[in-house]
Amino acid sequence: MLKKWYSIAVLFVLSAVVFTCSTNINEKGADTATYGTIKIASDESFQPLVDAELDVFHALYQYAKVGIVYKPEDAAIDEMLKDSVRLVFTTRQLNEREKAVFDAAKITPRVNKVAIDGVALIVNNANMDSMLTMKQLKSIFKGEATDWKQFSKLNNSGSIQIVFDNGNSSNLRYISDKFACDSTDRKRFFSAGGNKEVVDYVKNNKGALGVIGVNWISDGDDSTSKSFTNTVKVVAVSDKENPKKSEYYQPYQAYMAQNWYPLSRELFVISREARVGLGTGFAAFVVSDRGQRIVLKSGLVPANVPLRIVNVKNKMP
C-alpha cells in the first residue's frame, strides 16, 4: 500500500513540474513543456476539437506557440516520420513500417488515447431514409445498392453519391476497413476536399451520402455544428440485419461510450519527442482533466474522465 501511494505521489509531482514549470527557456535553448515554438499535425476530422484544445492551452501558457497543420491522416503521420512535426492526432496507432522508421532513429514514440470518436453519416434533408442497418450500408459502399429506391420505393432521392472529405483521410480508411472496400469499390467514392465541403455537398444534392468526423456535428454550443445539423440529417445506424426489428443509434456520446453506435473508433495523440518538450506538454494537457473536459464538450467520449450515463424511465400512472 505504501508503494502504491508513493507511486501516486511521484506522478503528482511530475504533473506539477509539467504544468507549473518556469516560462524561462531551458539552459540548452530548447523548448520546455510550456515554452517555445513547435509544429504539430492532425487529420482534418478533428479540427474543431484540436483548435479548442490549442485555444485553451495558449491562453494558459502565453509563451507556448503550437502551430497546427491539418492533413489527411497518412500524410500527417508522414510529417511526423520526417520530423517536420512533433506529434499527430490520429485514429490509428503506428503500423510496422512506421515503427521501423522510429526504431532506426532510436526513438520510442509516446502514444496516448484521447477519446472515443466516431464516423458520422449524413444525408440530404429531403431524403426519407435516415435510418440504415450495417448490412444496408455495406451494400451501398460495396456498390450493390446504387439508388435510394432499393431501400424504399417512395424514396425519390435518386442515385446514391458517396462523398468523403479526402482521398487519404481517416474517414475513408475507416469505412474501407469496416466494409472491406477494395480499389474497385473506392472508384465510386467522391472527395469533396474537407468535412465542411462534404456537408455543403450533401446539403445541395438529394442523393448524397456524406461521411464525416463526428466532431464536426457534435458540439451543441458551436455555431458551425448547429448550422450543419440544421441543413442535413444525421443517419441513425443499427448493427441488426432486419430493419424492422432493429434499434438505431446516432453518434451521441452515450451510444459511443457503450459501443452501441456501430461506427465508433478511437482517437490517439502520438508524440516523437524523446524528452519533455512542448509536444509532451501539450499532449499531457490534452489527456489531463481540463483537456478531457474539452473533449467532453466537443461531443466525443473522453478517454480519462468518467462519463455519467443516466437512464430515464417514465413511470406509468
C-alpha positions as a Markdown table, in Angstrom:
| # | Residue | x | y | z |
|---|---|---|---|---|
| 1 | Met | 0.0 | 0.0 | 0.0 |
| 2 | Leu | 2.9 | 2.4 | 0.9 |
| 3 | Lys | 4.5 | 1.7 | -2.5 |
| 4 | Lys | 1.2 | 2.4 | -4.3 |
| 5 | Trp | 0.8 | 5.8 | -2.5 |
| 6 | Tyr | 4.5 | 6.6 | -3.2 |
| 7 | Ser | 3.9 | 6.0 | -7.0 |
| 8 | Ile | 0.8 | 8.3 | -6.9 |
| 9 | Ala | 2.8 | 11.0 | -5.2 |
| 10 | Val | 5.6 | 10.7 | -7.8 |
| 11 | Leu | 3.1 | 11.0 | -10.6 |
| 12 | Phe | 1.5 | 14.1 | -8.9 |
| 13 | Val | 4.9 | 15.8 | -8.6 |
| 14 | Leu | 5.7 | 15.1 | -12.3 |
| 15 | Ser | 2.4 | 16.5 | -13.3 |
| 16 | Ala | 3.1 | 19.6 | -11.3 |
| 17 | Val | 6.5 | 20.0 | -12.9 |
| 18 | Val | 5.0 | 19.9 | -16.4 |
| 19 | Phe | 2.3 | 22.5 | -15.8 |
| 20 | Thr | 3.9 | 24.8 | -13.3 |
| 21 | Cys | 7.5 | 25.0 | -14.6 |
| 22 | Ser | 9.1 | 28.3 | -15.2 |
| 23 | Thr | 8.3 | 30.0 | -18.5 |
| 24 | Asn | 12.1 | 30.6 | -18.9 |
| 25 | Ile | 13.7 | 28.7 | -21.8 |
| 26 | Asn | 15.9 | 25.8 | -20.6 |
| 27 | Glu | 19.7 | 26.0 | -20.4 |
| 28 | Lys | 20.2 | 24.3 | -23.8 |
| 29 | Gly | 18.0 | 26.8 | -25.6 |
| 30 | Ala | 15.3 | 24.2 | -26.4 |
| 31 | Asp | 11.6 | 24.4 | -25.8 |
| 32 | Thr | 10.1 | 23.1 | -22.5 |
| 33 | Ala | 6.7 | 21.7 | -21.6 |
| 34 | Thr | 5.1 | 25.2 | -21.6 |
| 35 | Tyr | 7.6 | 27.3 | -23.5 |
| 36 | Gly | 8.8 | 27.6 | -27.1 |
| 37 | Thr | 7.5 | 27.1 | -30.6 |
| 38 | Ile | 6.7 | 23.8 | -32.3 |
| 39 | Lys | 4.5 | 22.4 | -35.1 |
| 40 | Ile | 2.0 | 19.5 | -34.9 |
| 41 | Ala | -0.4 | 17.8 | -37.3 |
| 42 | Ser | -3.8 | 16.3 | -37.2 |
| 43 | Asp | -6.3 | 14.7 | -39.5 |
| 44 | Glu | -8.9 | 17.4 | -40.5 |
| 45 | Ser | -11.7 | 15.3 | -39.0 |
| 46 | Phe | -10.6 | 16.6 | -35.6 |
| 47 | Gln | -10.0 | 20.3 | -36.4 |
| 48 | Pro | -12.8 | 21.6 | -34.1 |
| 49 | Leu | -11.5 | 19.6 | -31.1 |
| 50 | Val | -7.8 | 20.3 | -31.7 |
| 51 | Asp | -8.5 | 24.0 | -32.3 |
| 52 | Ala | -10.4 | 24.2 | -29.0 |
| 53 | Glu | -7.6 | 22.4 | -27.1 |
| 54 | Leu | -5.0 | 24.8 | -28.6 |
| 55 | Asp | -7.0 | 27.9 | -27.7 |
| 56 | Val | -7.2 | 26.9 | -24.0 |
| 57 | Phe | -3.5 | 25.7 | -23.9 |
| 58 | His | -2.3 | 29.0 | -25.4 |
| 59 | Ala | -4.4 | 31.0 | -23.0 |
| 60 | Leu | -2.8 | 29.2 | -20.1 |
| 61 | Tyr | 0.7 | 29.3 | -21.3 |
| 62 | Gln | 1.3 | 32.5 | -23.2 |
| 63 | Tyr | 4.9 | 31.7 | -24.1 |
| 64 | Ala | 4.0 | 28.5 | -25.8 |
| 65 | Lys | 3.3 | 28.6 | -29.6 |
| 66 | Val | 2.0 | 25.4 | -31.1 |
| 67 | Gly | 1.4 | 25.6 | -34.8 |
| 68 | Ile | -1.0 | 23.1 | -36.4 |
| 69 | Val | -1.4 | 21.8 | -39.9 |
| 70 | Tyr | -4.4 | 19.7 | -40.9 |
| 71 | Lys | -3.8 | 16.9 | -43.4 |
| 72 | Pro | -5.2 | 13.5 | -44.4 |
| 73 | Glu | -4.2 | 11.1 | -41.7 |
| 74 | Asp | -1.4 | 9.2 | -43.5 |
| 75 | Ala | 0.1 | 12.5 | -44.7 |
| 76 | Ala | 0.1 | 13.8 | -41.1 |
| 77 | Ile | 1.9 | 10.7 | -39.8 |
| 78 | Asp | 4.4 | 11.0 | -42.7 |
| 79 | Glu | 5.1 | 14.6 | -41.5 |
| 80 | Met | 6.0 | 13.2 | -38.1 |
| 81 | Leu | 8.2 | 10.5 | -39.5 |
| 82 | Lys | 10.2 | 13.2 | -41.4 |
| 83 | Asp | 10.5 | 15.2 | -38.1 |
| 84 | Ser | 8.5 | 18.1 | -39.7 |
| 85 | Val | 6.0 | 17.9 | -36.8 |
| 86 | Arg | 6.4 | 16.8 | -33.2 |
| 87 | Leu | 3.1 | 15.0 | -32.7 |
| 88 | Val | -0.1 | 14.0 | -34.5 |
| 89 | Phe | -3.7 | 13.3 | -33.7 |
| 90 | Thr | -4.7 | 10.1 | -35.4 |
| 91 | Thr | -7.4 | 7.4 | -35.3 |
| 92 | Arg | -4.9 | 4.5 | -35.6 |
| 93 | Gln | -1.6 | 3.5 | -34.0 |
| 94 | Leu | 1.6 | 3.2 | -36.0 |
| 95 | Asn | 2.0 | 0.3 | -38.4 |
| 96 | Glu | 5.1 | -1.8 | -38.8 |
| 97 | Arg | 6.7 | 0.3 | -41.4 |
| 98 | Glu | 6.3 | 3.5 | -39.3 |
| 99 | Lys | 7.6 | 1.7 | -36.2 |
| 100 | Ala | 10.6 | 0.6 | -38.2 |
| 101 | Val | 11.4 | 4.2 | -39.1 |
| 102 | Phe | 11.4 | 5.2 | -35.4 |
| 103 | Asp | 13.4 | 2.1 | -34.4 |
| 104 | Ala | 16.1 | 3.0 | -36.9 |
| 105 | Ala | 16.2 | 6.5 | -35.4 |
| 106 | Lys | 16.3 | 5.0 | -31.9 |
| 107 | Ile | 13.1 | 6.9 | -30.9 |
| 108 | Thr | 10.3 | 5.4 | -28.9 |
| 109 | Pro | 7.0 | 7.2 | -29.8 |
| 110 | Arg | 4.6 | 8.0 | -26.9 |
| 111 | Val | 1.0 | 7.0 | -27.6 |
| 112 | Asn | -1.9 | 8.3 | -25.5 |
| 113 | Lys | -5.6 | 7.5 | -26.1 |
| 114 | Val | -7.5 | 10.8 | -26.2 |
| 115 | Ala | -11.1 | 9.9 | -26.9 |
| 116 | Ile | -13.7 | 7.6 | -28.4 |
| 117 | Asp | -14.8 | 9.1 | -31.6 |
| 118 | Gly | -17.0 | 8.0 | -34.5 |
| 119 | Val | -17.7 | 8.4 | -38.2 |
| 120 | Ala | -21.0 | 10.2 | -38.9 |
| 121 | Leu | -23.1 | 9.6 | -42.0 |
| 122 | Ile | -25.3 | 12.4 | -43.3 |
| 123 | Val | -28.0 | 12.7 | -45.9 |
| 124 | Asn | -29.9 | 15.5 | -47.5 |
| 125 | Asn | -32.9 | 16.8 | -45.6 |
| 126 | Ala | -35.2 | 15.6 | -48.4 |
| 127 | Asn | -34.0 | 12.0 | -48.1 |
| 128 | Met | -36.6 | 9.9 | -46.3 |
| 129 | Asp | -34.1 | 7.2 | -45.5 |
| 130 | Ser | -32.2 | 8.4 | -42.4 |
| 131 | Met | -32.1 | 5.0 | -40.7 |
| 132 | Leu | -29.8 | 2.3 | -42.1 |
| 133 | Thr | -28.5 | -1.0 | -41.0 |
| 134 | Met | -24.9 | -2.1 | -41.3 |
| 135 | Lys | -26.0 | -4.6 | -43.9 |
| 136 | Gln | -27.6 | -1.9 | -46.0 |
| 137 | Leu | -24.5 | 0.4 | -45.6 |
| 138 | Lys | -22.3 | -2.5 | -46.8 |
| 139 | Ser | -24.5 | -2.8 | -49.9 |
| 140 | Ile | -24.0 | 0.9 | -50.5 |
| 141 | Phe | -20.2 | 1.0 | -50.0 |
| 142 | Lys | -19.7 | -2.2 | -52.0 |
| 143 | Gly | -21.7 | -0.9 | -54.9 |
| 144 | Glu | -24.6 | -3.4 | -54.6 |
| 145 | Ala | -27.1 | -0.6 | -53.8 |
| 146 | Thr | -26.8 | 2.3 | -56.1 |
| 147 | Asp | -30.2 | 4.0 | -55.9 |
| 148 | Trp | -32.2 | 5.0 | -52.8 |
| 149 | Lys | -35.3 | 3.3 | -54.3 |
| 150 | Gln | -33.7 | 0.0 | -53.5 |
| 151 | Phe | -34.4 | 0.7 | -49.8 |
| 152 | Ser | -37.8 | 2.4 | -50.3 |
| 153 | Lys | -39.9 | 2.6 | -53.4 |
| 154 | Leu | -41.2 | 6.0 | -52.3 |
| 155 | Asn | -37.7 | 7.5 | -52.0 |
| 156 | Asn | -37.1 | 9.8 | -55.0 |
| 157 | Ser | -33.7 | 11.0 | -54.0 |
| 158 | Gly | -32.2 | 9.2 | -57.0 |
| 159 | Ser | -28.7 | 7.6 | -57.4 |
| 160 | Ile | -26.5 | 7.3 | -54.3 |
| 161 | Gln | -23.5 | 9.5 | -54.3 |
| 162 | Ile | -20.9 | 8.6 | -51.7 |
| 163 | Val | -18.9 | 11.7 | -50.5 |
| 164 | Phe | -15.8 | 11.7 | -48.3 |
| 165 | Asp | -13.6 | 14.6 | -47.2 |
| 166 | Asn | -10.3 | 13.5 | -48.7 |
| 167 | Gly | -8.9 | 10.5 | -50.6 |
| 168 | Asn | -6.4 | 9.6 | -47.8 |
| 169 | Ser | -8.4 | 10.6 | -44.8 |
| 170 | Ser | -9.1 | 8.6 | -41.7 |
| 171 | Asn | -12.8 | 8.5 | -42.6 |
| 172 | Leu | -12.1 | 6.8 | -45.9 |
| 173 | Arg | -9.7 | 4.4 | -44.4 |
| 174 | Tyr | -12.1 | 3.5 | -41.6 |
| 175 | Ile | -15.0 | 2.9 | -43.9 |
| 176 | Ser | -12.8 | 0.9 | -46.3 |
| 177 | Asp | -11.6 | -1.3 | -43.5 |
| 178 | Lys | -15.0 | -1.7 | -41.9 |
| 179 | Phe | -16.8 | -2.8 | -45.0 |
| 180 | Ala | -13.9 | -4.4 | -46.8 |
| 181 | Cys | -14.0 | -2.0 | -49.7 |
| 182 | Asp | -11.4 | -2.7 | -52.4 |
| 183 | Ser | -9.9 | -0.4 | -55.1 |
| 184 | Thr | -12.9 | -1.1 | -57.4 |
| 185 | Asp | -15.4 | -0.1 | -54.7 |
| 186 | Arg | -13.4 | 3.1 | -53.9 |
| 187 | Lys | -13.7 | 4.3 | -57.5 |
| 188 | Arg | -17.3 | 5.2 | -56.8 |
| 189 | Phe | -16.3 | 7.4 | -53.8 |
| 190 | Phe | -16.1 | 11.2 | -54.3 |
| 191 | Ser | -13.8 | 13.5 | -52.5 |
| 192 | Ala | -15.2 | 16.9 | -51.6 |
| 193 | Gly | -12.0 | 18.4 | -50.2 |
| 194 | Gly | -12.9 | 18.6 | -46.5 |
| 195 | Asn | -15.5 | 17.8 | -43.9 |
| 196 | Lys | -17.2 | 21.2 | -44.2 |
| 197 | Glu | -17.3 | 20.7 | -48.0 |
| 198 | Val | -18.9 | 17.3 | -47.5 |
| 199 | Val | -21.7 | 18.9 | -45.5 |
| 200 | Asp | -22.2 | 21.6 | -48.2 |
| 201 | Tyr | -22.3 | 18.9 | -50.9 |
| 202 | Val | -24.9 | 16.8 | -49.1 |
| 203 | Lys | -27.0 | 19.9 | -48.4 |
| 204 | Asn | -27.2 | 20.6 | -52.1 |
| 205 | Asn | -27.6 | 17.1 | -53.5 |
| 206 | Lys | -30.6 | 14.9 | -52.7 |
| 207 | Gly | -28.9 | 11.6 | -53.4 |
| 208 | Ala | -25.7 | 12.2 | -51.5 |
| 209 | Leu | -24.5 | 10.1 | -48.6 |
| 210 | Gly | -21.7 | 12.0 | -46.7 |
| 211 | Val | -19.1 | 10.6 | -44.5 |
| 212 | Ile | -17.5 | 13.0 | -41.9 |
| 213 | Gly | -16.0 | 13.0 | -38.4 |
| 214 | Val | -18.5 | 13.2 | -35.5 |
| 215 | Asn | -16.5 | 16.1 | -34.1 |
| 216 | Trp | -17.9 | 18.4 | -36.9 |
| 217 | Ile | -21.5 | 18.0 | -35.8 |
| 218 | Ser | -21.4 | 17.1 | -32.2 |
| 219 | Asp | -20.6 | 20.3 | -30.3 |
| 220 | Gly | -24.0 | 21.7 | -29.4 |
| 221 | Asp | -22.5 | 25.1 | -28.3 |
| 222 | Asp | -20.7 | 25.6 | -31.6 |
| 223 | Ser | -22.5 | 27.7 | -34.1 |
| 224 | Thr | -20.9 | 25.9 | -37.1 |
| 225 | Ser | -22.0 | 22.5 | -35.7 |
| 226 | Lys | -25.6 | 23.8 | -35.2 |
| 227 | Ser | -25.7 | 25.1 | -38.8 |
| 228 | Phe | -24.6 | 21.8 | -40.1 |
| 229 | Thr | -27.2 | 19.8 | -38.2 |
| 230 | Asn | -29.9 | 22.2 | -39.3 |
| 231 | Thr | -29.2 | 21.7 | -43.0 |
| 232 | Val | -28.6 | 17.9 | -43.2 |
| 233 | Lys | -29.8 | 14.7 | -41.5 |
| 234 | Val | -27.5 | 12.6 | -39.3 |
| 235 | Val | -28.1 | 8.9 | -40.1 |
| 236 | Ala | -29.0 | 6.5 | -37.3 |
| 237 | Val | -27.3 | 3.1 | -37.7 |
| 238 | Ser | -28.2 | -0.4 | -36.5 |
| 239 | Asp | -26.0 | -3.4 | -36.4 |
| 240 | Lys | -29.0 | -5.7 | -36.8 |
| 241 | Glu | -29.9 | -7.2 | -40.2 |
| 242 | Asn | -33.6 | -6.9 | -40.1 |
| 243 | Pro | -34.6 | -3.2 | -40.5 |
| 244 | Lys | -38.0 | -3.7 | -38.9 |
| 245 | Lys | -36.5 | -5.3 | -35.7 |
| 246 | Ser | -33.6 | -3.0 | -35.2 |
| 247 | Glu | -32.6 | -0.4 | -32.7 |
| 248 | Tyr | -31.0 | 2.6 | -34.4 |
| 249 | Tyr | -28.4 | 4.8 | -32.9 |
| 250 | Gln | -27.0 | 8.2 | -33.9 |
| 251 | Pro | -23.4 | 9.1 | -32.9 |
| 252 | Tyr | -24.2 | 10.6 | -29.4 |
| 253 | Gln | -21.7 | 10.3 | -26.6 |
| 254 | Ala | -23.6 | 7.8 | -24.5 |
| 255 | Tyr | -24.1 | 5.5 | -27.5 |
| 256 | Met | -20.4 | 5.7 | -28.5 |
| 257 | Ala | -19.4 | 5.1 | -24.8 |
| 258 | Gln | -21.4 | 2.0 | -24.6 |
| 259 | Asn | -20.4 | 0.8 | -28.0 |
| 260 | Trp | -24.0 | 0.9 | -29.3 |
| 261 | Tyr | -23.2 | 3.1 | -32.2 |
| 262 | Pro | -21.6 | 0.7 | -34.7 |
| 263 | Leu | -19.2 | 3.2 | -36.4 |
| 264 | Ser | -17.2 | 4.2 | -33.3 |
| 265 | Arg | -13.4 | 4.4 | -33.2 |
| 266 | Glu | -10.6 | 5.7 | -31.0 |
| 267 | Leu | -8.5 | 8.9 | -31.2 |
| 268 | Phe | -4.8 | 8.9 | -30.2 |
| 269 | Val | -2.1 | 11.5 | -29.8 |
| 270 | Ile | 1.3 | 10.2 | -30.9 |
| 271 | Ser | 4.5 | 12.1 | -30.0 |
| 272 | Arg | 8.0 | 11.6 | -31.3 |
| 273 | Glu | 9.7 | 13.6 | -28.5 |
| 274 | Ala | 12.5 | 11.9 | -26.7 |
| 275 | Arg | 12.4 | 14.4 | -23.9 |
| 276 | Val | 9.9 | 16.6 | -22.0 |
| 277 | Gly | 9.4 | 19.3 | -24.7 |
| 278 | Leu | 6.5 | 21.4 | -25.7 |
| 279 | Gly | 4.9 | 18.5 | -27.6 |
| 280 | Thr | 5.0 | 16.4 | -24.5 |
| 281 | Gly | 3.5 | 19.3 | -22.5 |
| 282 | Phe | 0.6 | 19.8 | -25.0 |
| 283 | Ala | -0.1 | 16.0 | -25.1 |
| 284 | Ala | -0.1 | 15.9 | -21.3 |
| 285 | Phe | -2.6 | 18.8 | -21.3 |
| 286 | Val | -5.0 | 17.1 | -23.7 |
| 287 | Val | -5.2 | 13.9 | -21.5 |
| 288 | Ser | -5.4 | 16.0 | -18.3 |
| 289 | Asp | -8.6 | 16.7 | -16.5 |
| 290 | Arg | -9.0 | 20.1 | -18.2 |
| 291 | Gly | -8.1 | 18.8 | -21.7 |
| 292 | Gln | -10.6 | 15.9 | -21.3 |
| 293 | Arg | -13.4 | 18.3 | -20.3 |
| 294 | Ile | -12.8 | 20.0 | -23.7 |
| 295 | Val | -13.2 | 16.6 | -25.3 |
| 296 | Leu | -16.4 | 16.1 | -23.4 |
| 297 | Lys | -17.8 | 19.4 | -24.5 |
| 298 | Ser | -16.9 | 18.6 | -28.1 |
| 299 | Gly | -19.3 | 15.7 | -28.1 |
| 300 | Leu | -16.7 | 12.9 | -28.1 |
| 301 | Val | -16.2 | 10.4 | -25.2 |
| 302 | Pro | -13.2 | 11.4 | -23.0 |
| 303 | Ala | -10.6 | 8.6 | -22.5 |
| 304 | Asn | -9.7 | 9.6 | -18.9 |
| 305 | Val | -12.7 | 11.3 | -17.4 |
| 306 | Pro | -15.7 | 9.1 | -16.4 |
| 307 | Leu | -18.8 | 9.8 | -18.4 |
| 308 | Arg | -22.0 | 9.7 | -16.3 |
| 309 | Ile | -24.9 | 7.9 | -18.2 |
| 310 | Val | -28.3 | 8.3 | -16.7 |
| 311 | Asn | -31.2 | 6.1 | -17.8 |
| 312 | Val | -34.5 | 7.8 | -17.5 |
| 313 | Lys | -37.6 | 5.7 | -17.3 |
| 314 | Asn | -41.1 | 7.0 | -17.4 |
| 315 | Lys | -43.4 | 5.7 | -14.7 |
| 316 | Met | -46.8 | 4.7 | -15.7 |
| 317 | Pro | -49.5 | 6.4 | -13.6 |
